Amino acid sequence: VQLQASGGGLVQPGGSLSLSCATSGFAFRLNVMGWYRQAPGKQRELVANTGNAGATWSVDSVKGRFTISRDNAKNMVYLQMNSLKPEDTGVYYCNTFHNDQDYFGRGTLVTVSS
């Protein structure tokens, strides 16, 4: 299983970023896919996920600002982040659960600062 997140960077408060995650090694279309983040000094937390039928969930702190989506033909999952806040700063990881194991790819750093 391979998960490779990209798209992070430095953005000012109120700005937008779009994260992408390329995946391989499992039946993508059958799996729930998620985005986690880990802020400095804090535990990793689930930000949003999307089921194999397209249903989505997001944590209250990002509702209305972040949108998770997936492309089953390309084995890709995305996170569109709008109206970014300094507290959104952290390393963002793509995630899936496969063969009784959680997988986290190499993360991408998002820094929201003026």
Sine and cosine of phi, psi and omega as CSV:
sin_phi,cos_phi,sin_psi,cos_psi,sin_omega,cos_omega
0.00,0.00,0.79,-0.61,0.06,-1.00
-0.78,-0.63,0.71,-0.70,0.02,-1.00
-0.74,-0.68,0.83,-0.56,-0.04,-1.00
-0.78,-0.62,0.95,-0.32,0.02,-1.00
-1.00,0.04,0.52,-0.85,0.05,-1.00
-0.46,-0.89,0.22,-0.98,0.09,-1.00
0.95,-0.31,-0.06,1.00,0.01,-1.00
-0.94,0.33,0.11,-0.99,0.01,-1.00
0.24,-0.97,-0.19,-0.98,0.02,-1.00
-0.99,-0.16,0.77,-0.64,-0.01,-1.00
-0.62,-0.79,0.51,-0.86,0.04,-1.00
-0.98,0.21,0.43,-0.90,0.08,-1.00
-0.81,0.59,0.68,-0.73,-0.05,-1.00
1.00,-0.03,-0.18,0.98,-0.03,-1.00
-0.99,0.12,-0.08,-1.00,-0.06,-1.00
-0.76,-0.65,0.47,-0.88,0.15,-0.99
-0.60,-0.80,0.47,-0.88,0.06,-1.00
-0.84,-0.55,0.87,-0.49,0.01,-1.00
-0.99,-0.14,0.54,-0.84,0.06,-1.00
-0.78,-0.63,0.46,-0.89,0.07,-1.00
-0.67,-0.74,0.89,-0.45,0.07,-1.00
-1.00,-0.02,0.70,-0.72,-0.09,-1.00
-0.78,-0.63,0.37,-0.93,0.10,-0.99
-0.31,-0.95,0.28,-0.96,0.11,-0.99
1.00,-0.08,0.04,1.00,0.04,-1.00
-0.43,-0.90,0.17,-0.99,-0.02,-1.00
-0.99,0.15,1.00,0.08,-0.14,-0.99
-0.77,0.63,-0.72,0.70,-0.14,-0.99
-0.91,0.42,-0.29,0.96,-0.04,-1.00
-1.00,-0.08,-0.19,0.98,-0.17,-0.99
-0.98,-0.21,0.55,-0.83,0.24,-0.97
-0.95,0.30,0.72,-0.70,0.02,-1.00
-0.89,-0.46,0.62,-0.78,-0.04,-1.00
-0.69,-0.72,0.31,-0.95,0.16,-0.99
-0.88,-0.47,0.79,-0.61,0.11,-0.99
-0.92,-0.38,0.33,-0.94,0.17,-0.99
-0.65,-0.76,0.44,-0.90,0.06,-1.00
-0.76,-0.65,0.93,-0.37,0.05,-1.00
-0.99,0.15,0.40,-0.92,0.01,-1.00
-0.81,0.58,0.80,-0.59,0.05,-1.00
0.97,0.23,0.12,0.99,-0.03,-1.00
-0.84,-0.55,0.27,-0.96,0.05,-1.00
-0.97,0.23,0.42,-0.91,0.06,-1.00
-0.92,0.39,0.67,-0.74,-0.01,-1.00
-0.77,-0.64,0.52,-0.86,0.08,-1.00
-0.97,0.26,0.78,-0.62,-0.02,-1.00
-0.99,-0.16,-0.71,0.70,-0.02,-1.00
-0.31,-0.95,0.44,-0.90,0.13,-0.99
-0.56,-0.83,0.26,-0.96,0.00,-1.00
-0.66,-0.75,0.75,-0.66,-0.03,-1.00
-0.99,0.13,0.12,-0.99,-0.07,-1.00
-0.94,0.35,-0.30,0.95,0.05,-1.00
-0.99,-0.10,0.05,1.00,0.08,-1.00
0.99,-0.14,-0.09,1.00,0.05,-1.00
-0.90,0.43,0.55,-0.84,-0.04,-1.00
-0.78,-0.63,0.39,-0.92,0.09,-1.00
-0.61,-0.79,0.56,-0.83,0.12,-0.99
-0.59,-0.80,0.43,-0.90,0.02,-1.00
-0.93,0.36,0.50,-0.86,-0.10,-1.00
-0.83,0.56,-0.57,0.82,-0.10,-1.00
-0.92,0.40,-0.27,0.96,-0.01,-1.00
-0.89,-0.46,-0.03,1.00,-0.01,-1.00
-0.85,0.53,0.71,-0.71,-0.01,-1.00
0.99,0.10,-0.16,0.99,0.00,-1.00
-0.89,-0.46,-0.61,0.79,-0.03,-1.00
-0.95,-0.32,0.60,-0.80,0.06,-1.00
-0.74,-0.67,0.83,-0.55,0.07,-1.00
-0.99,-0.12,0.61,-0.79,0.05,-1.00
-0.52,-0.86,0.24,-0.97,-0.03,-1.00
-0.62,-0.78,0.44,-0.90,0.09,-1.00
-0.82,-0.58,0.98,-0.19,-0.07,-1.00
-0.93,0.38,-0.40,0.92,0.03,-1.00
-0.96,0.29,-0.48,0.88,-0.05,-1.00
-0.96,-0.28,-0.03,1.00,-0.06,-1.00
0.84,0.55,0.69,0.73,-0.05,-1.00
-0.84,-0.55,0.53,-0.85,0.14,-0.99
-0.78,-0.63,0.57,-0.82,-0.13,-0.99
-0.78,-0.63,0.39,-0.92,0.13,-0.99
-0.68,-0.74,0.94,-0.33,0.08,-1.00
-1.00,0.00,0.84,-0.54,-0.07,-1.00
-0.89,-0.46,0.89,-0.45,0.01,-1.00
-0.90,-0.44,0.28,-0.96,0.03,-1.00
0.75,0.66,0.75,0.66,-0.08,-1.00
-0.91,0.42,0.56,-0.83,-0.01,-1.00
-0.86,-0.52,0.39,-0.92,0.04,-1.00
-0.81,0.58,-0.54,0.84,-0.01,-1.00
-0.96,0.28,-0.09,1.00,0.12,-0.99
-0.99,0.12,-0.11,0.99,0.01,-1.00
-0.87,0.50,0.69,-0.72,0.04,-1.00
0.31,-0.95,0.01,-1.00,0.11,-0.99
-1.00,-0.06,0.79,-0.61,-0.05,-1.00
-0.97,-0.22,0.74,-0.67,-0.06,-1.00
-0.84,-0.54,0.63,-0.77,0.15,-0.99
-1.00,0.09,0.55,-0.83,-0.10,-0.99
-0.60,-0.80,0.57,-0.82,0.23,-0.97
-0.53,-0.85,0.31,-0.95,0.03,-1.00
-0.91,-0.41,0.86,-0.51,-0.12,-0.99
-0.59,-0.81,0.75,-0.66,0.01,-1.00
0.77,0.63,0.76,0.65,0.07,-1.00
0.90,0.44,0.42,0.91,-0.02,-1.00
-0.64,-0.77,0.66,-0.75,0.11,-0.99
-0.99,0.15,0.71,-0.71,0.05,-1.00
-0.87,-0.49,0.73,-0.68,0.10,-0.99
-0.81,-0.58,0.81,-0.59,0.05,-1.00
-0.99,0.16,-0.02,-1.00,0.10,-0.99
-0.91,0.42,0.75,-0.66,-0.10,-1.00
-0.99,0.16,0.11,-0.99,0.08,-1.00
-0.78,-0.62,0.71,-0.70,-0.12,-0.99
-1.00,0.09,0.77,-0.64,0.11,-0.99
-0.90,-0.43,0.84,-0.55,0.03,-1.00
-0.85,-0.53,0.85,-0.52,0.02,-1.00
-0.94,-0.35,0.95,-0.33,-0.10,-1.00
-0.37,-0.93,0.52,-0.85,0.08,-1.00
-1.00,-0.09,0.00,0.00,0.00,0.00
